[in-house]
Amino acid sequence: MRAPDFVEPLIGYRQWSLHHDALWSPFVEYMWASGVNVADCASAGGHLDPAPAHECACGLHAWYRPCPRLGYATPDLIGGAVAMWGEVELHAGGMRGQFATIVALVLPLAHTPKRRRLAAIAETLEVEAVPARQLVETARHHGLPIGAGLAPSAA
């Protein structure tokens, strides 16, 4: 038995693709659900270890800082925050976790159909939809950010 490194969930930031009134990971076919999302490995060879396995790219991914506001310029990118726990691997650019839940979504600035769709999804997922400037503060109600010096450097 080994003691966990962190007791509180870790806060990460990511983007989703908005398709058919659901949030999807932009690079793999995974639809995020309300509540707890559980990582699995979809690689061809697979592995016995639970995701995220050290020698694999599987797991639920997140960055340490909020994403650039690229989502405003596209019809389908949505930014937000997740709380992550269980087995978590820290990398220079972000982290991969075993369990995660969406804790907040960023509202687009303009009052457009995209904003209305996002508000409806946030209500369905039972998470807050907030302006970008409130994302970090809102996320901190659900966990802790990775402290300075804890994430590996890119060097």
C-alpha positions as CSV (number, residue, x, y, z in Angstrom):
1,M,0.0,0.0,0.0
2,R,1.3,3.4,-0.8
3,A,0.2,6.8,0.5
4,P,-1.2,9.3,-2.1
5,D,0.9,12.3,-3.0
6,F,-2.0,14.7,-2.8
7,V,-5.2,14.4,-0.7
8,E,-7.2,17.1,-2.6
9,P,-8.1,16.7,-6.3
10,L,-5.8,18.6,-8.6
11,I,-7.1,21.4,-10.8
12,G,-6.3,21.3,-14.5
13,Y,-7.5,23.2,-17.6
14,R,-8.5,21.9,-21.0
15,Q,-10.6,22.4,-24.1
16,W,-13.3,20.3,-25.5
17,S,-15.0,20.1,-28.9
18,L,-18.7,20.9,-28.8
19,H,-20.6,18.3,-31.0
20,H,-24.2,17.3,-30.8
21,D,-24.7,19.2,-27.6
22,A,-22.0,17.2,-25.8
23,L,-18.3,17.8,-24.9
24,W,-15.8,15.6,-26.7
25,S,-12.0,15.4,-26.3
26,P,-10.6,17.1,-29.4
27,F,-7.9,14.4,-30.2
28,V,-9.5,11.1,-29.2
29,E,-13.1,9.8,-29.4
30,Y,-14.2,10.4,-25.9
31,M,-17.4,12.1,-24.8
32,W,-17.1,13.7,-21.3
33,A,-20.0,12.9,-19.0
34,S,-21.5,14.5,-15.9
35,G,-19.8,13.4,-12.7
36,V,-16.8,11.1,-12.6
37,N,-15.0,10.4,-15.9
38,V,-12.7,7.3,-15.8
39,A,-9.7,7.0,-18.0
40,D,-9.1,3.9,-20.0
41,C,-6.5,2.9,-22.6
42,A,-7.6,2.7,-26.2
43,S,-4.1,1.9,-27.6
44,A,-3.9,-1.2,-29.9
45,G,-1.6,-3.1,-27.6
46,G,-3.2,-2.1,-24.3
47,H,-1.6,-2.7,-20.9
48,L,-2.4,-4.2,-17.6
49,D,-1.9,-1.1,-15.5
50,P,-4.8,1.2,-15.0
51,A,-4.7,4.4,-17.1
52,P,-2.7,6.6,-17.1
53,A,0.1,4.0,-17.6
54,H,3.6,5.4,-17.5
55,E,4.7,4.1,-20.8
56,C,1.5,5.1,-22.6
57,A,-0.3,8.4,-23.6
58,C,-3.6,7.2,-22.1
59,G,-5.5,9.0,-19.4
60,L,-7.6,12.1,-19.0
61,H,-5.4,15.1,-20.1
62,A,-5.3,18.6,-18.7
63,W,-2.9,21.6,-18.6
64,Y,-1.7,23.4,-15.5
65,R,-2.9,26.8,-16.7
66,P,-6.1,28.0,-18.4
67,C,-6.1,27.4,-22.2
68,P,-5.7,30.3,-24.6
69,R,-9.0,31.8,-25.6
70,L,-8.9,30.1,-29.0
71,G,-12.4,28.8,-28.5
72,Y,-13.9,32.2,-29.2
73,A,-12.7,32.1,-32.8
74,T,-14.1,28.7,-33.6
75,P,-17.7,27.3,-33.5
76,D,-16.8,24.2,-31.5
77,L,-13.9,24.7,-29.0
78,I,-14.9,25.2,-25.4
79,G,-12.5,25.9,-22.5
80,G,-12.9,24.9,-18.9
81,A,-11.5,23.3,-15.8
82,V,-11.4,19.8,-14.4
83,A,-10.7,18.3,-11.0
84,M,-8.4,15.3,-11.3
85,W,-7.5,12.5,-8.8
86,G,-6.5,8.9,-8.5
87,E,-3.3,8.0,-10.4
88,V,-2.0,11.2,-11.9
89,E,1.2,11.7,-13.9
90,L,2.7,15.2,-14.0
91,H,4.5,16.2,-17.2
92,A,6.2,19.4,-18.3
93,G,3.2,20.5,-20.4
94,G,0.4,19.2,-18.3
95,M,-1.0,16.1,-16.5
96,R,-2.8,12.8,-17.2
97,G,-5.2,11.4,-14.6
98,Q,-7.2,8.4,-13.8
99,F,-10.3,10.2,-12.7
100,A,-11.6,13.7,-13.6
101,T,-14.8,15.7,-13.4
102,I,-15.6,18.9,-15.2
103,V,-15.9,21.7,-12.6
104,A,-16.4,24.8,-14.8
105,L,-16.8,25.9,-18.4
106,V,-15.8,29.2,-20.0
107,L,-18.7,31.2,-21.5
108,P,-18.0,32.8,-24.9
109,L,-18.0,36.6,-24.7
110,A,-20.6,37.2,-27.4
111,H,-24.3,36.3,-26.9
112,T,-24.4,33.8,-29.7
113,P,-25.9,30.4,-30.3
114,K,-22.7,28.8,-29.1
115,R,-23.1,30.6,-25.8
116,R,-26.7,29.4,-25.4
117,R,-25.6,25.8,-26.3
118,L,-22.8,26.0,-23.8
119,A,-25.1,27.2,-21.0
120,A,-27.5,24.3,-21.7
121,I,-24.6,21.8,-21.6
122,A,-23.3,23.3,-18.3
123,E,-26.8,22.9,-16.9
124,T,-27.0,19.3,-18.0
125,L,-23.5,18.5,-16.6
126,E,-24.4,20.4,-13.4
127,V,-21.3,22.6,-13.7
128,E,-20.8,26.4,-13.6
129,A,-20.5,28.4,-16.8
130,V,-18.4,31.4,-16.0
131,P,-16.5,34.2,-17.8
132,A,-12.9,33.4,-18.5
133,R,-11.7,35.9,-15.9
134,Q,-13.5,33.8,-13.2
135,L,-12.3,30.4,-14.3
136,V,-9.3,30.0,-11.9
137,E,-11.2,31.2,-8.9
138,T,-14.2,29.0,-9.6
139,A,-12.0,26.0,-10.2
140,R,-10.2,26.5,-6.8
141,H,-13.4,25.6,-5.0
142,H,-13.0,22.1,-6.3
143,G,-9.3,21.3,-5.7
144,L,-5.7,22.6,-5.7
145,P,-3.5,23.8,-8.5
146,I,-0.2,22.2,-9.0
147,G,2.2,24.2,-6.9
148,A,5.3,25.9,-8.3
149,G,8.2,23.5,-8.7
150,L,6.0,20.3,-8.5
151,A,5.6,19.9,-12.3
152,P,8.7,18.6,-14.2
153,S,10.5,21.1,-16.3
154,A,10.7,20.7,-20.1
155,A,14.5,20.4,-19.9
